[in-house]
Amino acid sequence: MKQLVITGGSGGLGNAILSEFPESAWKIFAPPRDELDVGDPEAIRRILTARTADLFIHSAGIIRDAPLLRQDENAWDEVMAVNYQGAADCAAALLPAMIRRGAGHLVFISSYSALHPPVGQVAYATAKAALLGLVNSLARENGRHGIRVNAILPGFLETRMTRAVTDRRKSAILEDHVLGCFNTPGAVAKFIRHLHDDLPAVSGQIFQLDSRVS
Ligand SMILES: NC(=O)c1ccc[n+]([C@@H]2O[C@H](COP(=O)([O-])OP(=O)(O)OC[C@H]3O[C@@H](n4cnc5c(N)ncnc54)[C@H](OP(=O)(O)O)[C@@H]3O)[C@@H](O)[C@H]2O)c1
């Protein structure tokens, strides 16, 4: 049975991903935050090292928005730790076993903000942009071992993360979508399943899943 390891499985997107990977076909390891805090490198090493994963999805993420000059230092560190450093640490823990098996797929959930940061979201945008560097580097480093690495920019999703976004701000964001609608967690989950199952020749790619046109 194939094995899925996912961080952020309790989140809006994580939940949708778990629904798309049924336990009848997949052995799932989706530790909650109190079992695996991705801001804790030692916990990541202890829990993930040598664990077998056919597919790893880093969906854990947080937002602590502020402009740089008003950004609390601890909040900056927390955003970097969860969105970026935790992703790199999880990859470092899982990759040796993937390399030994000659197979594996790492999927990182980045954000449109990585490429088009809105004003006041500097920490999140920086962390999500760093994730794209990680994807490209890991794809290059590990392709020869049969390991794939891809990034998803899921688009604006109505989840706990965006609950505080005002209707006015949402309307403004929607105006940038040429189709006039947001993506959904379920559609993102389906895309990840398709990417994993049906596109074995794809690695080192960044997939933007909405209708914002650059
Ligand atoms: N929603 C959007 O519009 C949007 C857009 C672009 C990208 N994304 C990205 O998509 C991913 C999923 O976001 P979402 O919308 O599903 O948000 P969400 O519902 O707020 O879920 C966030 C998840 O991250 C987990 N998490 C937070 N800090 C953690 C930590 N220190 N250790 C382990 N897990 C931690 C949360 O766990 P708890 O349940 O314990 O809090 C939760 O499972 C994130 O990476 C986010 O940046 C979201």
The ligand as an SDF file (V2000), in Angstrom:
LIG
                    3D

 48 52  0  0  0  0  0  0  0  0999 V2000
   -6.1920   29.4960    2.2210 N   0  0  0  0  0  0  0  0  0  0  0  0
   -5.5890   30.1310    1.2080 C   0  0  0  0  0  0  0  0  0  0  0  0
   -6.1450   31.0580    0.5920 O   0  0  0  0  0  0  0  0  0  0  0  0
   -4.2020   29.7250    0.7890 C   0  0  0  0  0  0  0  0  0  0  0  0
   -3.6730   30.3270   -0.3620 C   0  0  0  0  0  0  0  0  0  0  0  0
   -2.4010   29.9760   -0.7660 C   0  0  0  0  0  0  0  0  0  0  0  0
   -1.6840   29.0430   -0.0510 C   0  0  0  0  0  0  0  0  0  0  0  0
   -2.2130   28.4860    1.0690 N   0  0  0  0  0  0  0  0  0  0  0  0
   -1.4130   27.5200    1.7880 C   0  0  0  0  0  0  0  0  0  0  0  0
   -2.1140   26.2920    1.8380 O   0  0  0  0  0  0  0  0  0  0  0  0
   -1.7060   25.5680    3.0220 C   0  0  0  0  0  0  0  0  0  0  0  0
   -2.9430   25.1290    3.7810 C   0  0  0  0  0  0  0  0  0  0  0  0
   -3.6320   26.2780    4.2420 O   0  0  0  0  0  0  0  0  0  0  0  0
   -5.1650   26.2520    4.6800 P   0  0  0  0  0  0  0  0  0  0  0  0
   -5.8660   27.2250    3.8470 O   0  0  0  0  0  0  0  0  0  0  0  0
   -5.6250   24.8250    4.7350 O   0  0  0  0  0  0  0  0  0  0  0  0
   -5.0420   26.8780    6.1340 O   0  0  0  0  0  0  0  0  0  0  0  0
   -5.5400   26.3340    7.5340 P   0  0  0  0  0  0  0  0  0  0  0  0
   -6.9220   25.7790    7.4220 O   0  0  0  0  0  0  0  0  0  0  0  0
   -5.2980   27.4600    8.4830 O   0  0  0  0  0  0  0  0  0  0  0  0
   -4.5540   25.1050    7.8470 O   0  0  0  0  0  0  0  0  0  0  0  0
   -3.2320   25.3210    8.2480 C   0  0  0  0  0  0  0  0  0  0  0  0
   -2.6850   24.0060    8.7370 C   0  0  0  0  0  0  0  0  0  0  0  0
   -1.3260   24.2110    9.1620 O   0  0  0  0  0  0  0  0  0  0  0  0
   -1.1900   23.6030   10.4470 C   0  0  0  0  0  0  0  0  0  0  0  0
   -0.1090   24.2160   11.2150 N   0  0  0  0  0  0  0  0  0  0  0  0
    0.0450   25.5140   11.5450 C   0  0  0  0  0  0  0  0  0  0  0  0
    1.1550   25.6670   12.2930 N   0  0  0  0  0  0  0  0  0  0  0  0
    1.7080   24.4300   12.4270 C   0  0  0  0  0  0  0  0  0  0  0  0
    2.8600   23.9320   13.0750 C   0  0  0  0  0  0  0  0  0  0  0  0
    3.7010   24.7350   13.7860 N   0  0  0  0  0  0  0  0  0  0  0  0
    3.1320   22.5960   13.0060 N   0  0  0  0  0  0  0  0  0  0  0  0
    2.3130   21.7580   12.3110 C   0  0  0  0  0  0  0  0  0  0  0  0
    1.2050   22.1860   11.6590 N   0  0  0  0  0  0  0  0  0  0  0  0
    0.9090   23.5000   11.7250 C   0  0  0  0  0  0  0  0  0  0  0  0
   -2.5430   23.8320   11.1120 C   0  0  0  0  0  0  0  0  0  0  0  0
   -2.6720   23.0100   12.2430 O   0  0  0  0  0  0  0  0  0  0  0  0
   -3.7600   23.3700   13.3960 P   0  0  0  0  0  0  0  0  0  0  0  0
   -5.0580   22.7930   12.9170 O   0  0  0  0  0  0  0  0  0  0  0  0
   -3.2260   22.7070   14.6110 O   0  0  0  0  0  0  0  0  0  0  0  0
   -3.8090   24.8710   13.5010 O   0  0  0  0  0  0  0  0  0  0  0  0
   -3.4530   23.4430    9.9490 C   0  0  0  0  0  0  0  0  0  0  0  0
   -3.5330   22.0510    9.8380 O   0  0  0  0  0  0  0  0  0  0  0  0
   -0.8020   26.5140    3.7990 C   0  0  0  0  0  0  0  0  0  0  0  0
    0.5380   26.1920    3.5360 O   0  0  0  0  0  0  0  0  0  0  0  0
   -1.1430   27.8760    3.2280 C   0  0  0  0  0  0  0  0  0  0  0  0
   -0.0910   28.7820    3.3760 O   0  0  0  0  0  0  0  0  0  0  0  0
   -3.4740   28.7960    1.5050 C   0  0  0  0  0  0  0  0  0  0  0  0
  1  2  1  0
  2  3  2  0
  2  4  1  0
  4  5  1  0
  4 48  2  0
  5  6  2  0
  6  7  1  0
  7  8  2  0
  8  9  1  0
  8 48  1  0
  9 10  1  0
  9 46  1  0
 10 11  1  0
 11 12  1  0
 11 44  1  0
 12 13  1  0
 13 14  1  0
 14 15  2  0
 14 16  1  0
 14 17  1  0
 17 18  1  0
 18 19  2  0
 18 20  1  0
 18 21  1  0
 21 22  1  0
 22 23  1  0
 23 24  1  0
 23 42  1  0
 24 25  1  0
 25 26  1  0
 25 36  1  0
 26 27  1  0
 26 35  1  0
 27 28  2  0
 28 29  1  0
 29 30  1  0
 29 35  2  0
 30 31  1  0
 30 32  2  0
 32 33  1  0
 33 34  2  0
 34 35  1  0
 36 37  1  0
 36 42  1  0
 37 38  1  0
 38 39  2  0
 38 40  1  0
 38 41  1  0
 42 43  1  0
 44 45  1  0
 44 46  1  0
 46 47  1  0
M  CHG  2   8   1  16  -1
M  END
$$$$
